[in-house]
Every structure is written in C-alpha cells, then in structure tokens.
Amino acid sequence: MKLRFLIFILVLSLALFAETDLEKENLLGDVKSCNSKIFTSDKDSEDYEYNEHGYDTWMKFDLEGVITTYNYEYKYDEQGNWTEKIEYENDEPDIKEIREITYHE
C-alpha cells in the first residue's frame, strides 16, 4: 500500500506541477482551488488549493476511504520566489525544504 501511495503522489506531483506552470502563464486565469478525478475508483478523490504565487497550499486525498491532507507554508525572498517550504501531513510537520537562490545581474 505504501509503495502504491508513493507512486500515486509522484504522478500527482507531476500533474500538479504541469497545472501550476499553466497557471503561471495565466492560461488558467485566477484558479484558486480545484477538484479533479484522476483515480480509477469513483470513491477516490483529490482536492487542492493554490496561493497567489501559484503554489499548493492545501491538498486532500481520499484513496479507498483513507483521507490524507497536506498543508504547505512558504517564505519568499524579495523577488517573490519561495526560499522555505514546510509540508504538513495530517497537520503534523513532515518535510522542510530550504532553497538558496543566487541572482545574477
């Protein structure tokens, strides 16, 4: 089950990345939340929300009756790029990512 869930998250991450890129290009307009069906079962579902930068802030997966939620907090630099991202799984801190970005003039 865990491997299946990890593969599902990888596929979902790729789908969300592609959709977020479209939003940044302003091809999706002002999408702030979305509900999609990429599952094989009618009982499975996903919901997610974006912030003003186009990044995920909340996701909820219902996979065969097991509900998992993810929340994300971001810190941004002066150019508006995130430099710190904290992921919460079911309201518990799970992953902290820190990016160092170097800008060249």
Rosetta blueprint (number, residue, H / E / L):
1 M L
2 K H
3 L H
4 R H
5 F H
6 L H
7 I H
8 F H
9 I H
10 L H
11 V H
12 L H
13 S H
14 L H
15 A H
16 L H
17 F H
18 A H
19 E H
20 T H
21 D H
22 L H
23 E H
24 K H
25 E L
26 N L
27 L L
28 L L
29 G L
30 D L
31 V L
32 K L
33 S E
34 C E
35 N E
36 S E
37 K L
38 I L
39 F L
40 T L
41 S L
42 D L
43 K L
44 D L
45 S E
46 E E
47 D E
48 Y E
49 E E
50 Y E
51 N L
52 E L
53 H L
54 G L
55 Y L
56 D E
57 T E
58 W E
59 M E
60 K E
61 F E
62 D E
63 L E
64 E L
65 G L
66 V E
67 I E
68 T E
69 T E
70 Y E
71 N E
72 Y E
73 E E
74 Y E
75 K E
76 Y E
77 D L
78 E L
79 Q L
80 G L
81 N L
82 W E
83 T E
84 E E
85 K E
86 I E
87 E E
88 Y E
89 E E
90 N L
91 D L
92 E E
93 P E
94 D E
95 I E
96 K E
97 E E
98 I E
99 R L
100 E L
101 I L
102 T L
103 Y L
104 H L
105 E L
